[in-house]
Amino acid sequence: MLADRDSLLRRLHELRSEHRDLDTVIARLEGGPTDQLYLQRLKKRKLKLKDEIAWLESRLLPDIIA
């Protein structure tokens, strides 16, 4: 269980790092002339990462029954 949790935390860290990196790249590209299709693909990748991050976070947090 701990190894699984550690691997999920490691993956979550990797995804968050990639998400931040994409955020930086997108901000730089939006400041000047760029290929709009490439920019759109980067934004879609960023949204996909956000979904994966949310999924991993939900797996790591225990269910709380109120």
DASUL-V974926 format. One record per residue. N is the residue number from 1. SS is DSSP state (2 for helix, 1 for strand, 0 for the rest). PHI is phi in whole degrees, 0 to 359 (NA if undefined). NEAR is the number of other C-alpha atoms within 12 Angstrom. Layout:
BEGIN
N/SS/PHI/NEAR ; N/SS/PHI/NEAR
END
This chain:
BEGIN
1/0/NA/8 ; 2/2/292/9 ; 3/2/295/9 ; 4/2/295/13 ; 5/2/296/17 ; 6/2/297/14 ; 7/2/292/16 ; 8/2/294/24 ; 9/2/295/22 ; 10/2/296/18 ; 11/2/297/21 ; 12/2/299/26 ; 13/2/297/19 ; 14/2/298/19 ; 15/2/295/27 ; 16/2/297/25 ; 17/2/296/18 ; 18/2/296/23 ; 19/2/298/26 ; 20/2/296/21 ; 21/2/298/19 ; 22/2/296/27 ; 23/2/302/23 ; 24/2/295/17 ; 25/2/298/20 ; 26/2/298/25 ; 27/2/298/16 ; 28/2/292/14 ; 29/2/290/20 ; 30/2/289/19 ; 31/0/283/12 ; 32/0/215/12 ; 33/0/291/10 ; 34/0/206/15 ; 35/0/288/14 ; 36/2/295/14 ; 37/2/294/11 ; 38/2/297/16 ; 39/2/298/23 ; 40/2/296/17 ; 41/2/295/15 ; 42/2/297/26 ; 43/2/294/25 ; 44/2/294/18 ; 45/2/298/22 ; 46/2/297/26 ; 47/2/295/21 ; 48/2/296/19 ; 49/2/298/27 ; 50/2/300/24 ; 51/2/296/18 ; 52/2/296/23 ; 53/2/298/26 ; 54/2/298/18 ; 55/2/295/18 ; 56/2/296/26 ; 57/2/298/22 ; 58/2/291/16 ; 59/2/289/17 ; 60/2/279/21 ; 61/0/273/13 ; 62/0/290/10 ; 63/0/290/9 ; 64/0/250/6 ; 65/0/264/4 ; 66/0/265/3
END
